[in-house]
Amino acid sequence: MGYHDDKVVMLKKFKPLYEGLKNGDVEEVVELFENLFPTTNLWQSTGLPTVLDDTPLQIAVSMGREDIARALLTRCIQNNLRSLIAHRNCFQDTILHEVAKTDMVSLASNLLFKAPELLSVPNRLGEMPLFCVAHNGSRKMFDLLAQAVHTQDNANLHKHLTRDDNTNILHLSILSEYFGAYI
């Protein structure tokens, strides 16, 4: 099969998985995921069939489906699919960047335990996951990631609080109107 044929196969197989994500059907999504990802490396050769190059894990988080995201994370670990956990989308966001923009503190804690290296991965703008917390103002998420930075990468604290254009977490908190959220 050529690239184009592989891409068509991937798109056809991904559609029901996406629909299951939209509908919140954990069992269906997990079954489709296990049929699609562990048995084929199509996604590595063709890319993921989303505009943003997101994994099903990233899509579940952006849809607010924490239960599905947790189930998919478990399957990724069980099936040794660390590349899906470490995957960076078109913005160079990892799954931890996506989770940091939500209130899914328990999922973030699981990710930090299973993939601690994601804590210090910058996205295309130079934002670390801790910086991304300022997008939603979650104090619990901030506390969790700040503690992780303190214990794992404190020497690079400035990089976690400032992105490449020198915007810092305080600037973004004010622009997002989360006054006092991180004080």
N, C-alpha and C positions, 0 to 999 in steps of 0.2 A: 504494500500500500504506500502511496505517496503522501506527502504532507497534506494536500487538499483533502484526500480521502480520510486521513486520520482526523482532520479537523471536523469533517462532517460527522464522523462516528462519534467524536467527543461531544459535539453539540447535541446530537440526538439522544445520547445517554445522559447528558447533563440536564436536559429540560425537565424530566420527571423529578429529579433531585431538587431542582429549583422550585418547582411547584409544591413539593413536600415541605420545603423550607417556608414558603409563603403560608401554607396551611397549618404549620406548626406540628406536623406529624412526625414525632421523634422516631418511632419504629421504622416508618417508611424511609425516612432520610438516612438513618443508620444502615438499613439494608441496601439501599441504592448506593450509598457511599462505599460500603464494603465491596459491592460488585464492581464499582467503577474504578476506584483508586488503587487498592492493593493488587488487583489482578492486571493492571495495565500501567504502563509509563507514558501513555498518550499525552497526558497533561504536560509532561516534561518536554516532549518533542513538539507539541503544537501550541503550548500555552494554555492557560485556563480560558474557558469560553465565556468570559464576562468582559465588559467594556473596561473595567478597572483592573483586570487580571487578579481578581479576588478568589481565594479558596472558598470552599463551602463553609469552613470555619469562620472566615472573615464575613461572609454573607450572613451567616446565622447571627453573629454579633450585631451587624448593622441593622438587621431586622428585629433586634431585641429578643431573640430566641435563645436565652441563656441555657435552657435545658438541652436544646439541640447542640449548642456550641460545646457544652460540657461532655455530651455523649460523643461528639466527633473528636474532641480532644483525647478522650479515653481511647477511642479506636485508633487514632494516629499513634499514640504511645504503644498500644498493644501490637500494632502492625508495623512498628518501626518506620513510620512515615514522618520522621523528623523534618524532612525537607518541606512538607506541607505546613508544619508549625513554624518553621523559620522563613517561609516564603514571604517575599516583599512584593506588594502590588505596584501599580504604575506610579504611585506617589512614594514608593519605597517604604510604606507603612507595613509593619509586621502585625501579627494578631494582637500583640500587647499594646501597640499604638491604638488599635481599634477599640480594645477593651478599656483602655485608659480614658477614652472619651465617653464612657458609660458609667452606670452605677453598679456594674457587675463585679463587685469587690471580691467575692468568693472565687469567681473564675480567674480574676487577676492573680489571686493568691495561688491557685493551682498552677497557672502558667509560670509564675516566679519559681515555684518548686520544681516543675518539670523542665523548664527551659529558661534558667536564670540569665543566660547570655542575652536574651531579648531585651533586658533592662537597659543595656548600653548601646543599642543599635539606633543610629539616627535615621530619620527619613530624609526625603529629598530636600526639605527646608532646613535640615539640621536639628529637627525637633526629636528629643528623646521621649519615651513614653510618659515620664513625669511631667514634661512640659505640656503634653497633650491633655493632661487632666484639666488644665485651665480652660479648655474648650467647654466644659460642662459644669464646673464648680463643685464637684463631689469632694467634700472634706474627707470622707472615709477612704476614697480612692487615693487622694493626695497623701494621706497619712501612711497608707500601705506602701505606696511606691517610694515615698520619701524615706521611710525606714529601710526599705530594700537598698536604695541608693546609699544611705548612710553606712550600711553594713557591707555592701558589695563593691561600691565604686565611689567612695567619699572623696578620693583624691581628684576626681573629675566632676565634682558637684556643679561647678560653673557651666559645664557642657550640658548638664541635665536641666538647668534653669534658664538657659539662653539659647536661642536658635542662631543660625548663621548670619542673619541680618541684624543681630544684636538686640532683637526684641526679647524681652525677658518675661518671666511668668507673671510678674506684677503688671506689666503693660497689658498683657493679654487678659488678665483678670479684670482690669479696669474696663477695657474695651468690651468684654463680655458681661460687664456689670455684676461681677461676683465680688462685690466689695467686702473685704475682710475675710474671705473664705480661707485664706492661707496664712493669716496672721496669728 
